Amino acid sequence: MGDEKIIAIVEPRSATMKMGLHQGILSGSVDAADQALWYKSAAVNWDIESVAQGCGIPAAVCDDIEQLLASAIAQLDGAEKSHIVSYEQWWF
């Protein structure tokens, strides 16, 4: 992607993701991005904050979808080109 910014947005939606079965491997799954935003819905009852802290890139957790969108837009920082990659389903 060259100099283009990549923002990974992760929303645990599958049943196994909501239960936190994959939380031990999630931190590294976004390392190719420049920034990660994790959405913590009411259905997520595990420590998603520790997953975000374990990322090798800057990461934040949002529990409000509007806050998540505002954070994503703020991260674009006037860039001419950016890529937002949204992970809503994970297949293991």
Biopython code that builds the backbone (N, CA, C, O; Angstrom):
import numpy as np
from Bio.PDB.StructureBuilder import StructureBuilder

atoms = [
    (1, "MET", "N", (0.812, -1.185, 0.000)),
    (1, "MET", "CA", (0.000, 0.000, 0.000)),
    (1, "MET", "C", (0.862, 1.258, 0.000)),
    (1, "MET", "O", (0.334, 2.368, -0.060)),
    (2, "GLY", "N", (2.157, 1.099, 0.065)),
    (2, "GLY", "CA", (3.030, 2.258, 0.028)),
    (2, "GLY", "C", (2.876, 3.146, 1.246)),
    (2, "GLY", "O", (2.934, 2.676, 2.382)),
    (3, "ASP", "N", (2.681, 4.431, 1.003)),
    (3, "ASP", "CA", (2.534, 5.400, 2.080)),
    (3, "ASP", "C", (1.087, 5.580, 2.532)),
    (3, "ASP", "O", (0.804, 6.413, 3.393)),
    (4, "GLU", "N", (0.179, 4.808, 1.959)),
    (4, "GLU", "CA", (-1.227, 4.940, 2.308)),
    (4, "GLU", "C", (-1.491, 4.362, 3.688)),
    (4, "GLU", "O", (-0.966, 3.306, 4.041)),
    (5, "LYS", "N", (-2.294, 5.050, 4.453)),
    (5, "LYS", "CA", (-2.615, 4.636, 5.819)),
    (5, "LYS", "C", (-3.655, 3.516, 5.789)),
    (5, "LYS", "O", (-4.614, 3.567, 5.020)),
    (6, "ILE", "N", (-3.454, 2.510, 6.630)),
    (6, "ILE", "CA", (-4.406, 1.404, 6.757)),
    (6, "ILE", "C", (-4.955, 1.412, 8.174)),
    (6, "ILE", "O", (-4.199, 1.372, 9.145)),
    (7, "ILE", "N", (-6.274, 1.464, 8.283)),
    (7, "ILE", "CA", (-6.949, 1.414, 9.581)),
    (7, "ILE", "C", (-7.760, 0.128, 9.630)),
    (7, "ILE", "O", (-8.618, -0.106, 8.779)),
    (8, "ALA", "N", (-7.488, -0.701, 10.625)),
    (8, "ALA", "CA", (-8.247, -1.940, 10.814)),
    (8, "ALA", "C", (-9.343, -1.685, 11.846)),
    (8, "ALA", "O", (-9.073, -1.207, 12.948)),
    (9, "ILE", "N", (-10.570, -2.007, 11.480)),
    (9, "ILE", "CA", (-11.698, -1.888, 12.397)),
    (9, "ILE", "C", (-12.195, -3.299, 12.677)),
    (9, "ILE", "O", (-12.575, -4.030, 11.762)),
    (10, "VAL", "N", (-12.188, -3.671, 13.948)),
    (10, "VAL", "CA", (-12.544, -5.036, 14.322)),
    (10, "VAL", "C", (-13.792, -5.014, 15.194)),
    (10, "VAL", "O", (-13.826, -4.361, 16.238)),
    (11, "GLU", "N", (-14.812, -5.736, 14.751)),
    (11, "GLU", "CA", (-16.042, -5.899, 15.516)),
    (11, "GLU", "C", (-16.282, -7.390, 15.708)),
    (11, "GLU", "O", (-16.666, -8.073, 14.758)),
    (12, "PRO", "N", (-16.068, -7.909, 16.906)),
    (12, "PRO", "CA", (-16.331, -9.332, 17.153)),
    (12, "PRO", "C", (-17.825, -9.618, 17.040)),
    (12, "PRO", "O", (-18.608, -9.203, 17.894)),
    (13, "ARG", "N", (-18.220, -10.335, 15.975)),
    (13, "ARG", "CA", (-19.644, -10.584, 15.740)),
    (13, "ARG", "C", (-20.022, -12.052, 15.749)),
    (13, "ARG", "O", (-21.156, -12.391, 16.087)),
    (14, "SER", "N", (-19.104, -12.927, 15.386)),
    (14, "SER", "CA", (-19.466, -14.342, 15.368)),
    (14, "SER", "C", (-19.654, -14.826, 16.804)),
    (14, "SER", "O", (-19.195, -14.188, 17.752)),
    (15, "ALA", "N", (-20.329, -15.954, 16.950)),
    (15, "ALA", "CA", (-20.589, -16.494, 18.289)),
    (15, "ALA", "C", (-19.287, -16.763, 19.040)),
    (15, "ALA", "O", (-19.179, -16.445, 20.224)),
    (16, "THR", "N", (-18.301, -17.345, 18.361)),
    (16, "THR", "CA", (-17.040, -17.653, 19.041)),
    (16, "THR", "C", (-16.260, -16.390, 19.378)),
    (16, "THR", "O", (-15.569, -16.337, 20.395)),
    (17, "MET", "N", (-16.367, -15.375, 18.528)),
    (17, "MET", "CA", (-15.692, -14.110, 18.829)),
    (17, "MET", "C", (-16.352, -13.417, 20.015)),
    (17, "MET", "O", (-15.660, -12.883, 20.882)),
    (18, "LYS", "N", (-17.677, -13.420, 20.062)),
    (18, "LYS", "CA", (-18.386, -12.794, 21.179)),
    (18, "LYS", "C", (-18.045, -13.471, 22.504)),
    (18, "LYS", "O", (-18.006, -12.824, 23.550)),
    (19, "MET", "N", (-17.797, -14.784, 22.448)),
    (19, "MET", "CA", (-17.435, -15.521, 23.665)),
    (19, "MET", "C", (-15.980, -15.311, 24.056)),
    (19, "MET", "O", (-15.583, -15.641, 25.174)),
    (20, "GLY", "N", (-15.178, -14.762, 23.140)),
    (20, "GLY", "CA", (-13.778, -14.496, 23.434)),
    (20, "GLY", "C", (-12.857, -15.676, 23.210)),
    (20, "GLY", "O", (-11.738, -15.691, 23.722)),
    (21, "LEU", "N", (-13.307, -16.671, 22.451)),
    (21, "LEU", "CA", (-12.486, -17.867, 22.245)),
    (21, "LEU", "C", (-11.177, -17.579, 21.508)),
    (21, "LEU", "O", (-10.211, -18.324, 21.669)),
    (22, "HIS", "N", (-11.128, -16.541, 20.723)),
    (22, "HIS", "CA", (-9.935, -16.249, 19.918)),
    (22, "HIS", "C", (-9.130, -15.070, 20.453)),
    (22, "HIS", "O", (-8.196, -14.614, 19.793)),
    (23, "GLN", "N", (-9.474, -14.570, 21.632)),
    (23, "GLN", "CA", (-8.826, -13.351, 22.107)),
    (23, "GLN", "C", (-7.318, -13.487, 22.273)),
    (23, "GLN", "O", (-6.603, -12.486, 22.226)),
    (24, "GLY", "N", (-6.827, -14.691, 22.464)),
    (24, "GLY", "CA", (-5.394, -14.895, 22.635)),
    (24, "GLY", "C", (-4.570, -14.639, 21.387)),
    (24, "GLY", "O", (-3.360, -14.432, 21.480)),
    (25, "ILE", "N", (-5.203, -14.648, 20.219)),
    (25, "ILE", "CA", (-4.463, -14.455, 18.967)),
    (25, "ILE", "C", (-4.866, -13.195, 18.213)),
    (25, "ILE", "O", (-4.335, -12.921, 17.137)),
    (26, "LEU", "N", (-5.789, -12.434, 18.763)),
    (26, "LEU", "CA", (-6.316, -11.280, 18.032)),
    (26, "LEU", "C", (-5.357, -10.103, 17.939)),
    (26, "LEU", "O", (-5.335, -9.418, 16.916)),
    (27, "SER", "N", (-4.575, -9.852, 18.963)),
    (27, "SER", "CA", (-3.700, -8.672, 18.961)),
    (27, "SER", "C", (-2.816, -8.625, 17.730)),
    (27, "SER", "O", (-2.674, -7.568, 17.115)),
    (28, "GLY", "N", (-2.230, -9.730, 17.362)),
    (28, "GLY", "CA", (-1.320, -9.771, 16.222)),
    (28, "GLY", "C", (-2.011, -9.754, 14.870)),
    (28, "GLY", "O", (-1.360, -9.562, 13.843)),
    (29, "SER", "N", (-3.324, -9.952, 14.859)),
    (29, "SER", "CA", (-4.038, -10.039, 13.582)),
    (29, "SER", "C", (-4.143, -8.705, 12.857)),
    (29, "SER", "O", (-4.480, -8.676, 11.673)),
    (30, "VAL", "N", (-3.866, -7.617, 13.532)),
    (30, "VAL", "CA", (-3.992, -6.288, 12.912)),
    (30, "VAL", "C", (-2.647, -5.606, 12.702)),
    (30, "VAL", "O", (-2.599, -4.438, 12.316)),
    (31, "ASP", "N", (-1.572, -6.313, 12.949)),
    (31, "ASP", "CA", (-0.240, -5.689, 12.916)),
    (31, "ASP", "C", (0.165, -5.115, 11.560)),
    (31, "ASP", "O", (1.053, -4.264, 11.506)),
    (32, "ALA", "N", (-0.455, -5.551, 10.469)),
    (32, "ALA", "CA", (-0.114, -4.996, 9.154)),
    (32, "ALA", "C", (-0.739, -3.620, 8.936)),
    (32, "ALA", "O", (-0.387, -2.923, 7.985)),
    (33, "ALA", "N", (-1.655, -3.232, 9.802)),
    (33, "ALA", "CA", (-2.307, -1.923, 9.694)),
    (33, "ALA", "C", (-1.483, -0.867, 10.432)),
    (33, "ALA", "O", (-0.540, -1.190, 11.154)),
    (34, "ASP", "N", (-1.854, 0.389, 10.237)),
    (34, "ASP", "CA", (-1.204, 1.489, 10.944)),
    (34, "ASP", "C", (-1.913, 1.824, 12.252)),
    (34, "ASP", "O", (-1.307, 2.357, 13.180)),
    (35, "GLN", "N", (-3.183, 1.511, 12.311)),
    (35, "GLN", "CA", (-4.016, 1.832, 13.468)),
    (35, "GLN", "C", (-5.120, 0.779, 13.543)),
    (35, "GLN", "O", (-5.608, 0.312, 12.514)),
    (36, "ALA", "N", (-5.510, 0.408, 14.756)),
    (36, "ALA", "CA", (-6.617, -0.535, 14.934)),
    (36, "ALA", "C", (-7.665, 0.075, 15.845)),
    (36, "ALA", "O", (-7.344, 0.672, 16.872)),
    (37, "LEU", "N", (-8.912, -0.081, 15.459)),
    (37, "LEU", "CA", (-10.033, 0.339, 16.283)),
    (37, "LEU", "C", (-10.870, -0.902, 16.571)),
    (37, "LEU", "O", (-11.294, -1.598, 15.649)),
    (38, "TRP", "N", (-11.100, -1.172, 17.825)),
    (38, "TRP", "CA", (-11.848, -2.345, 18.262)),
    (38, "TRP", "C", (-13.205, -1.893, 18.770)),
    (38, "TRP", "O", (-13.290, -1.003, 19.616)),
    (39, "TYR", "N", (-14.272, -2.506, 18.252)),
    (39, "TYR", "CA", (-15.622, -2.159, 18.689)),
    (39, "TYR", "C", (-16.084, -3.155, 19.746)),
    (39, "TYR", "O", (-16.144, -4.360, 19.502)),
    (40, "LYS", "N", (-16.405, -2.637, 20.910)),
    (40, "LYS", "CA", (-16.885, -3.476, 22.009)),
    (40, "LYS", "C", (-18.390, -3.268, 22.158)),
    (40, "LYS", "O", (-18.840, -2.323, 22.806)),
    (41, "SER", "N", (-19.153, -4.163, 21.549)),
    (41, "SER", "CA", (-20.609, -4.090, 21.666)),
    (41, "SER", "C", (-21.029, -4.654, 23.019)),
    (41, "SER", "O", (-20.208, -5.195, 23.758)),
    (42, "ALA", "N", (-22.300, -4.523, 23.330)),
    (42, "ALA", "CA", (-22.833, -5.054, 24.589)),
    (42, "ALA", "C", (-22.707, -6.574, 24.647)),
    (42, "ALA", "O", (-22.713, -7.150, 25.735)),
    (43, "ALA", "N", (-22.592, -7.234, 23.488)),
    (43, "ALA", "CA", (-22.485, -8.696, 23.437)),
    (43, "ALA", "C", (-21.093, -9.209, 23.795)),
    (43, "ALA", "O", (-20.919, -10.403, 24.041)),
    (44, "VAL", "N", (-20.109, -8.326, 23.826)),
    (44, "VAL", "CA", (-18.732, -8.723, 24.143)),
    (44, "VAL", "C", (-18.514, -8.528, 25.639)),
    (44, "VAL", "O", (-18.514, -7.402, 26.137)),
    (45, "ASN", "N", (-18.327, -9.643, 26.349)),
    (45, "ASN", "CA", (-18.166, -9.544, 27.810)),
    (45, "ASN", "C", (-16.789, -10.009, 28.272)),
    (45, "ASN", "O", (-16.628, -10.403, 29.427)),
    (46, "TRP", "N", (-15.810, -9.969, 27.401)),
    (46, "TRP", "CA", (-14.437, -10.304, 27.768)),
    (46, "TRP", "C", (-13.576, -9.052, 27.631)),
    (46, "TRP", "O", (-14.042, -8.021, 27.147)),
    (47, "ASP", "N", (-12.336, -9.146, 28.053)),
    (47, "ASP", "CA", (-11.445, -7.992, 28.162)),
    (47, "ASP", "C", (-10.830, -7.614, 26.814)),
    (47, "ASP", "O", (-9.670, -7.924, 26.542)),
    (48, "ILE", "N", (-11.606, -6.953, 25.989)),
    (48, "ILE", "CA", (-11.121, -6.530, 24.668)),
    (48, "ILE", "C", (-10.063, -5.434, 24.799)),
    (48, "ILE", "O", (-9.239, -5.254, 23.902)),
    (49, "GLU", "N", (-10.085, -4.710, 25.905)),
    (49, "GLU", "CA", (-9.085, -3.665, 26.133)),
    (49, "GLU", "C", (-7.676, -4.258, 26.212)),
    (49, "GLU", "O", (-6.725, -3.658, 25.713)),
    (50, "SER", "N", (-7.537, -5.426, 26.834)),
    (50, "SER", "CA", (-6.207, -6.044, 26.919)),
    (50, "SER", "C", (-5.738, -6.520, 25.550)),
    (50, "SER", "O", (-4.538, -6.523, 25.276)),
    (51, "VAL", "N", (-6.661, -6.919, 24.693)),
    (51, "VAL", "CA", (-6.306, -7.293, 23.321)),
    (51, "VAL", "C", (-5.773, -6.064, 22.588)),
    (51, "VAL", "O", (-4.751, -6.138, 21.905)),
    (52, "ALA", "N", (-6.464, -4.940, 22.731)),
    (52, "ALA", "CA", (-6.010, -3.703, 22.084)),
    (52, "ALA", "C", (-4.640, -3.273, 22.612)),
    (52, "ALA", "O", (-3.788, -2.826, 21.844)),
    (53, "GLN", "N", (-4.432, -3.408, 23.919)),
    (53, "GLN", "CA", (-3.143, -3.034, 24.503)),
    (53, "GLN", "C", (-2.019, -3.937, 24.019)),
    (53, "GLN", "O", (-0.862, -3.517, 23.986)),
    (54, "GLY", "N", (-2.339, -5.166, 23.644)),
    (54, "GLY", "CA", (-1.330, -6.104, 23.174)),
    (54, "GLY", "C", (-0.959, -5.946, 21.713)),
    (54, "GLY", "O", (-0.081, -6.655, 21.220)),
    (55, "CYS", "N", (-1.610, -5.030, 21.011)),
    (55, "CYS", "CA", (-1.317, -4.812, 19.594)),
    (55, "CYS", "C", (0.062, -4.186, 19.421)),
    (55, "CYS", "O", (0.530, -3.436, 20.278)),
    (56, "GLY", "N", (0.694, -4.501, 18.317)),
    (56, "GLY", "CA", (1.991, -3.914, 18.004)),
    (56, "GLY", "C", (1.869, -2.562, 17.325)),
    (56, "GLY", "O", (2.874, -1.977, 16.922)),
    (57, "ILE", "N", (0.649, -2.060, 17.194)),
    (57, "ILE", "CA", (0.373, -0.768, 16.566)),
    (57, "ILE", "C", (-0.536, 0.034, 17.500)),
    (57, "ILE", "O", (-1.093, -0.537, 18.437)),
    (58, "PRO", "N", (-0.701, 1.336, 17.274)),
    (58, "PRO", "CA", (-1.652, 2.090, 18.092)),
    (58, "PRO", "C", (-3.059, 1.508, 17.946)),
    (58, "PRO", "O", (-3.506, 1.212, 16.838)),
    (59, "ALA", "N", (-3.743, 1.351, 19.067)),
    (59, "ALA", "CA", (-5.072, 0.732, 19.040)),
    (59, "ALA", "C", (-5.955, 1.390, 20.090)),
    (59, "ALA", "O", (-5.478, 1.870, 21.118)),
    (60, "ALA", "N", (-7.254, 1.402, 19.806)),
    (60, "ALA", "CA", (-8.224, 1.973, 20.734)),
    (60, "ALA", "C", (-9.475, 1.113, 20.729)),
    (60, "ALA", "O", (-9.769, 0.430, 19.748)),
    (61, "VAL", "N", (-10.205, 1.153, 21.827)),
    (61, "VAL", "CA", (-11.467, 0.428, 21.959)),
    (61, "VAL", "C", (-12.591, 1.445, 22.050)),
    (61, "VAL", "O", (-12.503, 2.411, 22.808)),
    (62, "CYS", "N", (-13.642, 1.229, 21.280)),
    (62, "CYS", "CA", (-14.827, 2.087, 21.298)),
    (62, "CYS", "C", (-16.039, 1.230, 21.636)),
    (62, "CYS", "O", (-16.209, 0.141, 21.089)),
    (63, "ASP", "N", (-16.872, 1.722, 22.531)),
    (63, "ASP", "CA", (-18.091, 0.977, 22.850)),
    (63, "ASP", "C", (-19.335, 1.655, 22.277)),
    (63, "ASP", "O", (-20.464, 1.278, 22.591)),
    (64, "ASP", "N", (-19.110, 2.648, 21.441)),
    (64, "ASP", "CA", (-20.191, 3.366, 20.778)),
    (64, "ASP", "C", (-19.853, 3.450, 19.296)),
    (64, "ASP", "O", (-18.759, 3.886, 18.939)),
    (65, "ILE", "N", (-20.769, 3.042, 18.433)),
    (65, "ILE", "CA", (-20.480, 2.980, 17.004)),
    (65, "ILE", "C", (-20.203, 4.366, 16.418)),
    (65, "ILE", "O", (-19.388, 4.494, 15.504)),
    (66, "GLU", "N", (-20.866, 5.396, 16.929)),
    (66, "GLU", "CA", (-20.608, 6.756, 16.455)),
    (66, "GLU", "C", (-19.196, 7.206, 16.858)),
    (66, "GLU", "O", (-18.510, 7.883, 16.093)),
    (67, "GLN", "N", (-18.778, 6.824, 18.055)),
    (67, "GLN", "CA", (-17.426, 7.128, 18.524)),
    (67, "GLN", "C", (-16.403, 6.422, 17.636)),
    (67, "GLN", "O", (-15.366, 6.994, 17.302)),
    (68, "LEU", "N", (-16.697, 5.184, 17.257)),
    (68, "LEU", "CA", (-15.799, 4.423, 16.392)),
    (68, "LEU", "C", (-15.649, 5.115, 15.044)),
    (68, "LEU", "O", (-14.536, 5.250, 14.536)),
    (69, "LEU", "N", (-16.751, 5.550, 14.468)),
    (69, "LEU", "CA", (-16.712, 6.241, 13.185)),
    (69, "LEU", "C", (-15.930, 7.548, 13.292)),
    (69, "LEU", "O", (-15.105, 7.853, 12.431)),
    (70, "ALA", "N", (-16.186, 8.312, 14.337)),
    (70, "ALA", "CA", (-15.459, 9.569, 14.533)),
    (70, "ALA", "C", (-13.960, 9.320, 14.699)),
    (70, "ALA", "O", (-13.141, 10.079, 14.180)),
    (71, "SER", "N", (-13.604, 8.263, 15.418)),
    (71, "SER", "CA", (-12.185, 7.922, 15.604)),
    (71, "SER", "C", (-11.541, 7.539, 14.281)),
    (71, "SER", "O", (-10.407, 7.928, 14.003)),
    (72, "ALA", "N", (-12.264, 6.775, 13.461)),
    (72, "ALA", "CA", (-11.724, 6.364, 12.160)),
    (72, "ALA", "C", (-11.497, 7.581, 11.267)),
    (72, "ALA", "O", (-10.460, 7.690, 10.612)),
    (73, "ILE", "N", (-12.454, 8.482, 11.242)),
    (73, "ILE", "CA", (-12.323, 9.690, 10.422)),
    (73, "ILE", "C", (-11.167, 10.553, 10.918)),
    (73, "ILE", "O", (-10.406, 11.099, 10.118)),
    (74, "ALA", "N", (-11.036, 10.676, 12.231)),
    (74, "ALA", "CA", (-9.941, 11.471, 12.799)),
    (74, "ALA", "C", (-8.583, 10.884, 12.440)),
    (74, "ALA", "O", (-7.622, 11.631, 12.259)),
    (75, "GLN", "N", (-8.483, 9.561, 12.334)),
    (75, "GLN", "CA", (-7.212, 8.915, 12.005)),
    (75, "GLN", "C", (-6.794, 9.159, 10.562)),
    (75, "GLN", "O", (-5.614, 9.046, 10.229)),
    (76, "LEU", "N", (-7.752, 9.491, 9.706)),
    (76, "LEU", "CA", (-7.409, 9.748, 8.305)),
    (76, "LEU", "C", (-6.509, 10.966, 8.174)),
    (76, "LEU", "O", (-5.673, 11.021, 7.273)),
    (77, "ASP", "N", (-6.665, 11.928, 9.047)),
    (77, "ASP", "CA", (-5.711, 13.033, 9.196)),
    (77, "ASP", "C", (-5.402, 13.741, 7.884)),
    (77, "ASP", "O", (-4.254, 14.122, 7.657)),
    (78, "GLY", "N", (-6.386, 13.927, 7.017)),
    (78, "GLY", "CA", (-6.185, 14.630, 5.755)),
    (78, "GLY", "C", (-5.424, 13.849, 4.705)),
    (78, "GLY", "O", (-4.999, 14.419, 3.700)),
    (79, "ALA", "N", (-5.244, 12.566, 4.916)),
    (79, "ALA", "CA", (-4.500, 11.754, 3.945)),
    (79, "ALA", "C", (-5.241, 11.719, 2.608)),
    (79, "ALA", "O", (-6.469, 11.633, 2.571)),
    (80, "GLU", "N", (-4.489, 11.786, 1.521)),
    (80, "GLU", "CA", (-5.110, 11.712, 0.201)),
    (80, "GLU", "C", (-5.699, 10.337, -0.052)),
    (80, "GLU", "O", (-6.775, 10.211, -0.636)),
    (81, "LYS", "N", (-4.989, 9.308, 0.390)),
    (81, "LYS", "CA", (-5.461, 7.939, 0.193)),
    (81, "LYS", "C", (-5.324, 7.180, 1.504)),
    (81, "LYS", "O", (-4.303, 7.261, 2.187)),
    (82, "SER", "N", (-6.354, 6.457, 1.833)),
    (82, "SER", "CA", (-6.340, 5.618, 3.024)),
    (82, "SER", "C", (-7.161, 4.377, 2.744)),
    (82, "SER", "O", (-7.988, 4.357, 1.832)),
    (83, "HIS", "N", (-6.933, 3.361, 3.520)),
    (83, "HIS", "CA", (-7.701, 2.124, 3.406)),
    (83, "HIS", "C", (-8.240, 1.771, 4.778)),
    (83, "HIS", "O", (-7.503, 1.744, 5.763)),
    (84, "ILE", "N", (-9.515, 1.505, 4.828)),
    (84, "ILE", "CA", (-10.124, 1.033, 6.059)),
    (84, "ILE", "C", (-10.531, -0.409, 5.823)),
    (84, "ILE", "O", (-11.320, -0.704, 4.925)),
    (85, "VAL", "N", (-9.993, -1.298, 6.629)),
    (85, "VAL", "CA", (-10.293, -2.716, 6.528)),
    (85, "VAL", "C", (-11.150, -3.077, 7.725)),
    (85, "VAL", "O", (-10.729, -2.915, 8.871)),
    (86, "SER", "N", (-12.349, -3.564, 7.459)),
    (86, "SER", "CA", (-13.264, -3.893, 8.547)),
    (86, "SER", "C", (-13.404, -5.407, 8.664)),
    (86, "SER", "O", (-13.795, -6.084, 7.713)),
    (87, "TYR", "N", (-13.083, -5.919, 9.831)),
    (87, "TYR", "CA", (-13.216, -7.342, 10.104)),
    (87, "TYR", "C", (-14.458, -7.542, 10.961)),
    (87, "TYR", "O", (-14.458, -7.188, 12.140)),
    (88, "GLU", "N", (-15.503, -8.096, 10.391)),
    (88, "GLU", "CA", (-16.679, -8.358, 11.215)),
    (88, "GLU", "C", (-16.891, -9.851, 11.408)),
    (88, "GLU", "O", (-17.582, -10.254, 12.344)),
    (89, "GLN", "N", (-16.333, -10.655, 10.573)),
    (89, "GLN", "CA", (-16.426, -12.109, 10.725)),
    (89, "GLN", "C", (-15.029, -12.695, 10.603)),
    (89, "GLN", "O", (-14.232, -12.248, 9.778)),
    (90, "TRP", "N", (-14.740, -13.671, 11.401)),
    (90, "TRP", "CA", (-13.453, -14.352, 11.375)),
    (90, "TRP", "C", (-13.709, -15.827, 11.138)),
    (90, "TRP", "O", (-14.609, -16.408, 11.744)),
    (91, "TRP", "N", (-12.945, -16.421, 10.286)),
    (91, "TRP", "CA", (-13.103, -17.845, 9.989)),
    (91, "TRP", "C", (-11.796, -18.534, 10.376)),
    (91, "TRP", "O", (-10.742, -18.255, 9.805)),
    (92, "PHE", "N", (-11.877, -19.424, 11.340)),
    (92, "PHE", "CA", (-10.695, -20.166, 11.791)),
    (92, "PHE", "C", (-10.878, -21.624, 11.481)),
    (92, "PHE", "O", (-9.999, -22.433, 11.778)),
]
sb = StructureBuilder()
sb.init_structure("model")
sb.init_model(0)
sb.init_chain("A")
sb.init_seg("    ")
for serial, (resi, resn, name, xyz) in enumerate(atoms, 1):
    if name == "N":
        sb.init_residue(resn, " ", resi, " ")
    sb.init_atom(name, np.array(xyz, "f"), 0.0, 1.0, " ", f" {name:<3s}", serial, name[0])
structure = sb.get_structure()
